[in-house]
């Protein structure tokens, strides 16, 4: 798949809240997930570690109030989208998250994701 095709499929699945399918279908086995220095989670490499990091975050959610992912913009081997959520976290109360996510594609698979917030 081209970068545009990967971005389109990512968006299609994101609009259906199928983030597990995004990981299993679109990510390379050795993909990297890069977090900002101030993030509560560390950067990881490998699809199993990315899945585990996502599960760890979702286990912290007490209630999901709303979430969004905007349509991606493609440039070369990269695409970016804004995303966010309004959630109640266990022991931390209600929180709003907004971020920019940048994805790099190689050979039809996402090889890295990097978050900015």
Phi and psi restraints in degrees (value plus and minus 20) as a CYANA .aco file:
   2 UNK   PHI     -97.8   -57.8
   2 UNK   PSI     149.0   189.0
   3 UNK   PHI     -79.7   -39.7
   3 UNK   PSI     -61.7   -21.7
   4 UNK   PHI     -81.4   -41.4
   4 UNK   PSI     -62.1   -22.1
   5 UNK   PHI     -85.4   -45.4
   5 UNK   PSI     -60.9   -20.9
   6 UNK   PHI     -82.6   -42.6
   6 UNK   PSI     -65.6   -25.6
   7 UNK   PHI     -81.5   -41.5
   7 UNK   PSI     -61.9   -21.9
   8 UNK   PHI     -84.1   -44.1
   8 UNK   PSI     -63.5   -23.5
   9 UNK   PHI     -86.7   -46.7
   9 UNK   PSI     -60.8   -20.8
  10 UNK   PHI     -75.1   -35.1
  10 UNK   PSI     -69.5   -29.5
  11 UNK   PHI     -83.5   -43.5
  11 UNK   PSI     -62.4   -22.4
  12 UNK   PHI     -77.4   -37.4
  12 UNK   PSI     -67.8   -27.8
  13 UNK   PHI     -90.3   -50.3
  13 UNK   PSI     -58.3   -18.3
  14 UNK   PHI     -82.9   -42.9
  14 UNK   PSI     -58.4   -18.4
  15 UNK   PHI     -86.2   -46.2
  15 UNK   PSI     -41.4    -1.4
  16 UNK   PHI    -117.4   -77.4
  16 UNK   PSI     -13.7    26.3
  17 UNK   PHI      38.9    78.9
  17 UNK   PSI      17.3    57.3
  18 UNK   PHI    -124.7   -84.7
  18 UNK   PSI      41.9    81.9
  19 UNK   PHI     -91.8   -51.8
  19 UNK   PSI     -47.5    -7.5
  20 UNK   PHI     -84.1   -44.1
  20 UNK   PSI     -60.1   -20.1
  21 UNK   PHI     -88.1   -48.1
  21 UNK   PSI     -55.0   -15.0
  22 UNK   PHI     -77.4   -37.4
  22 UNK   PSI     -66.6   -26.6
  23 UNK   PHI     -84.2   -44.2
  23 UNK   PSI     -67.3   -27.3
  24 UNK   PHI     -95.0   -55.0
  24 UNK   PSI     -50.7   -10.7
  25 UNK   PHI    -111.1   -71.1
  25 UNK   PSI     -59.2   -19.2
  26 UNK   PHI    -126.4   -86.4
  26 UNK   PSI     -36.8     3.2
  27 UNK   PHI    -111.8   -71.8
  27 UNK   PSI     122.9   162.9
  28 UNK   PHI     -90.7   -50.7
  28 UNK   PSI     131.6   171.6
  29 UNK   PHI     -81.0   -41.0
  29 UNK   PSI     -48.9    -8.9
  30 UNK   PHI    -129.6   -89.6
  30 UNK   PSI       6.2    46.2
  31 UNK   PHI     -80.4   -40.4
  31 UNK   PSI     135.7   175.7
  32 UNK   PHI    -129.2   -89.2
  32 UNK   PSI     127.5   167.5
  33 UNK   PHI    -143.2  -103.2
  33 UNK   PSI      94.5   134.5
  34 UNK   PHI    -129.3   -89.3
  34 UNK   PSI     101.6   141.6
  35 UNK   PHI    -123.7   -83.7
  35 UNK   PSI     134.2   174.2
  36 UNK   PHI     -86.7   -46.7
  36 UNK   PSI     141.3   181.3
  37 UNK   PHI     -77.9   -37.9
  37 UNK   PSI     -53.4   -13.4
  38 UNK   PHI    -109.4   -69.4
  38 UNK   PSI     -13.1    26.9
  39 UNK   PHI     -93.5   -53.5
  39 UNK   PSI     130.5   170.5
  40 UNK   PHI     -93.6   -53.6
  40 UNK   PSI     -32.8     7.2
  41 UNK   PHI    -136.6   -96.6
  41 UNK   PSI     132.4   172.4
  42 UNK   PHI    -110.7   -70.7
  42 UNK   PSI     137.6   177.6
  43 UNK   PHI     -86.5   -46.5
  43 UNK   PSI     126.0   166.0
  44 UNK   PHI    -159.1  -119.1
  44 UNK   PSI     143.3   183.3
  45 UNK   PHI    -149.5  -109.5
  45 UNK   PSI     122.4   162.4
  46 UNK   PHI      80.4   120.4
  46 UNK   PSI     115.7   155.7
  47 UNK   PHI     -79.6   -39.6
  47 UNK   PSI     -56.6   -16.6
  48 UNK   PHI     -83.2   -43.2
  48 UNK   PSI     -59.6   -19.6
  49 UNK   PHI     -90.5   -50.5
  49 UNK   PSI     -56.0   -16.0
  50 UNK   PHI     -85.8   -45.8
  50 UNK   PSI     -63.0   -23.0
  51 UNK   PHI     -82.5   -42.5
  51 UNK   PSI     -63.3   -23.3
  52 UNK   PHI     -83.6   -43.6
  52 UNK   PSI     -59.9   -19.9
  53 UNK   PHI     -83.5   -43.5
  53 UNK   PSI     -63.5   -23.5
  54 UNK   PHI     -83.0   -43.0
  54 UNK   PSI     -61.1   -21.1
  55 UNK   PHI     -83.9   -43.9
  55 UNK   PSI     -61.1   -21.1
  56 UNK   PHI     -79.4   -39.4
  56 UNK   PSI     -63.3   -23.3
  57 UNK   PHI     -85.6   -45.6
  57 UNK   PSI     -67.3   -27.3
  58 UNK   PHI     -84.7   -44.7
  58 UNK   PSI     -48.3    -8.3
  59 UNK   PHI     -88.5   -48.5
  59 UNK   PSI     -39.5     0.5
  60 UNK   PHI    -101.9   -61.9
  60 UNK   PSI     -34.6     5.4
  61 UNK   PHI    -101.8   -61.8
  61 UNK   PSI     104.0   144.0
  62 UNK   PHI    -107.8   -67.8
  62 UNK   PSI     -62.4   -22.4
  63 UNK   PHI    -170.7  -130.7
  63 UNK   PSI     114.4   154.4
  64 UNK   PHI    -117.4   -77.4
  64 UNK   PSI      95.9   135.9
  65 UNK   PHI    -108.0   -68.0
  65 UNK   PSI     -62.9   -22.9
  66 UNK   PHI    -185.0  -145.0
  66 UNK   PSI     142.0   182.0
  67 UNK   PHI    -175.4  -135.4
  67 UNK   PSI     135.4   175.4
  68 UNK   PHI    -167.5  -127.5
  68 UNK   PSI     133.6   173.6
  69 UNK   PHI    -159.2  -119.2
  69 UNK   PSI     100.7   140.7
  70 UNK   PHI    -103.6   -63.6
  70 UNK   PSI     140.5   180.5
  71 UNK   PHI     -79.0   -39.0
  71 UNK   PSI     119.7   159.7
  72 UNK   PHI     -94.7   -54.7
  72 UNK   PSI     133.9   173.9
  73 UNK   PHI    -132.1   -92.1
  73 UNK   PSI     112.4   152.4
  74 UNK   PHI    -126.4   -86.4
  74 UNK   PSI     117.6   157.6
  75 UNK   PHI    -165.2  -125.2
  75 UNK   PSI      91.2   131.2
  76 UNK   PHI      40.8    80.8
  76 UNK   PSI    -145.7  -105.7
  77 UNK   PHI    -112.1   -72.1
  77 UNK   PSI      -4.7    35.3
  78 UNK   PHI    -143.8  -103.8
  78 UNK   PSI     132.7   172.7
  79 UNK   PHI    -160.5  -120.5
  79 UNK   PSI     132.0   172.0
  80 UNK   PHI    -154.3  -114.3
  80 UNK   PSI     128.8   168.8
  81 UNK   PHI    -168.4  -128.4
  81 UNK   PSI     137.1   177.1
  82 UNK   PHI    -117.4   -77.4
  82 UNK   PSI     126.1   166.1
  83 UNK   PHI    -171.2  -131.2
  83 UNK   PSI     141.3   181.3
  84 UNK   PHI    -192.2  -152.2
  84 UNK   PSI     156.0   196.0
  85 UNK   PHI    -177.0  -137.0
  85 UNK   PSI     135.3   175.3
  86 UNK   PHI    -136.9   -96.9
  86 UNK   PSI      90.5   130.5
  87 UNK   PHI    -155.1  -115.1
  87 UNK   PSI     135.8   175.8
  88 UNK   PHI    -122.8   -82.8
  88 UNK   PSI     101.8   141.8
  89 UNK   PHI    -118.4   -78.4
  89 UNK   PSI     121.5   161.5
  90 UNK   PHI     -75.0   -35.0
  90 UNK   PSI     101.0   141.0
  91 UNK   PHI      56.8    96.8
  91 UNK   PSI     -25.2    14.8
  92 UNK   PHI    -139.3   -99.3
  92 UNK   PSI     -29.1    10.9
  93 UNK   PHI      59.5    99.5
  93 UNK   PSI    -187.4  -147.4
  94 UNK   PHI     -98.2   -58.2
  94 UNK   PSI     114.6   154.6
  95 UNK   PHI    -159.5  -119.5
  95 UNK   PSI     127.7   167.7
  96 UNK   PHI    -131.0   -91.0
  96 UNK   PSI     109.8   149.8
  97 UNK   PHI    -141.6  -101.6
  97 UNK   PSI     111.5   151.5
  98 UNK   PHI    -153.9  -113.9
  98 UNK   PSI     116.7   156.7
  99 UNK   PHI    -172.0  -132.0
  99 UNK   PSI     143.2   183.2
 100 UNK   PHI    -127.6   -87.6
 100 UNK   PSI     111.6   151.6
 101 UNK   PHI    -136.7   -96.7
 101 UNK   PSI     111.1   151.1
 102 UNK   PHI    -137.1   -97.1
 102 UNK   PSI     108.8   148.8
 103 UNK   PHI    -138.2   -98.2
 103 UNK   PSI     118.2   158.2
 104 UNK   PHI    -129.1   -89.1
 104 UNK   PSI     115.1   155.1
 105 UNK   PHI    -136.8   -96.8
 105 UNK   PSI     115.9   155.9
 106 UNK   PHI    -163.1  -123.1
 106 UNK   PSI     113.8   153.8
 107 UNK   PHI      32.1    72.1
 107 UNK   PSI      18.8    58.8
 108 UNK   PHI      58.5    98.5
 108 UNK   PSI     -10.4    29.6
 109 UNK   PHI    -151.9  -111.9
 109 UNK   PSI     131.3   171.3
 110 UNK   PHI     -95.7   -55.7
 110 UNK   PSI     102.9   142.9
 111 UNK   PHI    -125.1   -85.1
 111 UNK   PSI     -33.8     6.2
 112 UNK   PHI    -177.8  -137.8
 112 UNK   PSI     129.7   169.7
 113 UNK   PHI    -150.2  -110.2
 113 UNK   PSI     120.0   160.0
 114 UNK   PHI    -157.1  -117.1
 114 UNK   PSI     113.1   153.1
 115 UNK   PHI    -129.3   -89.3
 115 UNK   PSI     121.1   161.1
 116 UNK   PHI    -147.7  -107.7
 116 UNK   PSI     100.6   140.6
